[in-house]
Structure formats: structure tokens, C-alpha cells
Amino acid sequence: MAKRGGYPGGMMPGNMSNLMKQAQRMQRQMEENQKELEEKNYTAKAGGGAVEVTVSGKKEVLDVKISPEAVDPDDVEMLQDMIVAAVNEAMKQADEASAALMNKMTGGLGGFGL
């Protein structure tokens, strides 16, 4: 029986070219979407709105607002806890937006490490 020529897996050169173009297009889309995510801001509140924190898509804290009622010299730990809670929630929002974008881009494949 004669051996067939060609590329491993039966792919033809034209298919490889199309696959490369598709991969480059996907990479450009991911870069654009990542830039868009980094430009968004995420805000979270804690303590019934006594503390409000805004972070960027780059996960940098941009703003912290503290209501005067939240400042109790006898209970500084409560204020610290509210700040931590608000920062963590805002970061979680940024992470969820990033994960949703990745899921959209990969079609739910769970990442590239397959």
C-alpha cells in the first residue's frame, strides 16, 4: 500500500494558513478586549455604604470614600474591616469581568492549557 504524502494529521497547507490567520485574529481580539477591561472601573461598598472603593481593571485602587459616620476613634478595626471588604469585592468584580471575557473568547473551553 502506498504511503500518502502531506502534512501530519492530514492538514493541507491552505488549512494551516487559515488556522494561523484565525489565531492571529483571535489574539488581536483578546488584546483589544483586555485593553477595554483595563479601562473599566469597578466600585464596591461595605458597611451599608459607609465605605466605597473603586478599582481599575488593572486592579489598582483608584478611590476610597469613607463616610464620616464610619469614623469611630474607638472602633478603628471596624473601619479597617470595611475597607478590606470593599477592596476585595471590587477586585472580585474585576476578576469576574475578566473571567467572563476569557470564557466568551474561548467558547467555554476553560483556558488554553488543554
C-alpha positions as CSV (number, residue, x, y, z in Angstrom):
1,M,0.0,0.0,0.0
2,A,1.4,3.4,-1.0
3,K,2.1,5.9,1.6
4,R,0.2,9.2,1.2
5,G,2.1,12.4,1.3
6,G,1.1,15.6,3.0
7,Y,1.2,17.0,6.5
8,P,0.7,15.1,9.7
9,G,-2.9,14.8,10.7
10,G,-4.0,15.2,7.1
11,M,-3.9,19.0,7.2
12,M,-3.3,20.8,3.9
13,P,-1.0,23.9,3.7
14,G,-4.0,26.1,3.0
15,N,-5.8,24.9,6.1
16,M,-2.7,25.7,8.2
17,S,-2.6,29.2,6.7
18,N,-6.3,29.7,7.6
19,L,-5.7,28.4,11.1
20,M,-2.8,30.9,11.6
21,K,-4.9,33.8,10.4
22,Q,-7.7,32.8,12.7
23,A,-5.3,32.5,15.7
24,Q,-3.9,36.0,14.9
25,R,-7.4,37.4,14.6
26,M,-8.3,35.9,18.0
27,Q,-5.1,37.2,19.6
28,R,-6.0,40.8,18.3
29,Q,-9.5,40.5,19.7
30,M,-8.2,39.3,23.1
31,E,-5.7,42.2,23.2
32,E,-8.5,44.7,22.4
33,N,-10.8,43.2,25.0
34,Q,-8.1,43.1,27.6
35,K,-7.4,46.8,27.0
36,E,-11.2,47.5,27.3
37,L,-11.3,45.6,30.6
38,E,-8.3,47.5,31.9
39,E,-10.0,50.8,31.2
40,K,-13.1,49.9,33.2
41,N,-13.6,50.7,36.8
42,Y,-15.3,48.6,39.5
43,T,-16.9,50.0,42.6
44,A,-18.0,48.2,45.7
45,K,-19.4,49.3,49.0
46,A,-19.2,47.9,52.5
47,G,-20.8,48.7,55.9
48,G,-24.1,49.7,54.3
49,G,-22.3,52.2,52.0
50,A,-20.1,53.7,54.7
51,V,-17.0,52.7,52.7
52,E,-16.8,52.8,48.9
53,V,-13.8,51.6,46.9
54,T,-13.2,51.9,43.2
55,V,-10.5,49.8,41.4
56,S,-9.4,49.8,37.8
57,G,-9.4,46.8,35.5
58,K,-5.6,46.7,36.2
59,K,-6.5,46.0,39.8
60,E,-5.2,49.3,41.1
61,V,-7.2,51.1,43.9
62,L,-8.3,54.4,42.4
63,D,-10.6,55.8,45.1
64,V,-11.6,55.2,48.6
65,K,-14.6,57.1,50.1
66,I,-15.3,56.9,53.8
67,S,-18.5,58.3,55.3
68,P,-17.8,60.5,58.4
69,E,-20.2,58.3,60.3
70,A,-17.9,55.3,59.7
71,V,-15.0,57.0,61.6
72,D,-15.2,55.9,65.2
73,P,-12.0,56.5,67.1
74,D,-13.0,53.8,69.5
75,D,-13.5,51.2,66.7
76,V,-10.8,51.7,64.1
77,E,-10.8,47.9,63.4
78,M,-14.4,48.1,62.1
79,L,-13.4,50.8,59.6
80,Q,-10.3,48.7,58.5
81,D,-12.5,45.7,58.0
82,M,-15.0,47.7,55.9
83,I,-12.2,49.0,53.7
84,V,-10.8,45.5,53.2
85,A,-14.2,44.1,52.4
86,A,-14.9,46.8,49.8
87,V,-11.5,46.4,48.2
88,N,-11.9,42.6,48.0
89,E,-15.4,42.9,46.5
90,A,-14.3,45.5,43.9
91,M,-11.3,43.2,43.0
92,K,-13.7,40.2,42.7
93,Q,-15.9,42.2,40.2
94,A,-12.8,42.9,38.1
95,D,-11.8,39.2,38.2
96,E,-15.3,38.1,37.2
97,A,-15.4,40.5,34.3
98,S,-12.0,39.2,33.1
99,A,-13.1,35.5,33.5
100,A,-16.4,36.2,31.7
101,L,-14.4,37.7,28.8
102,M,-12.0,34.8,28.7
103,N,-14.9,32.4,28.7
104,K,-16.5,34.2,25.8
105,M,-13.3,34.3,23.8
106,T,-12.5,30.6,24.4
107,G,-16.1,29.4,24.0
108,G,-16.1,27.9,27.4
109,L,-13.0,25.7,26.8
110,G,-11.6,26.6,30.2
111,G,-8.5,28.2,29.0
112,F,-5.6,27.5,26.7
113,G,-3.9,24.8,28.8
114,L,-5.8,21.9,27.1
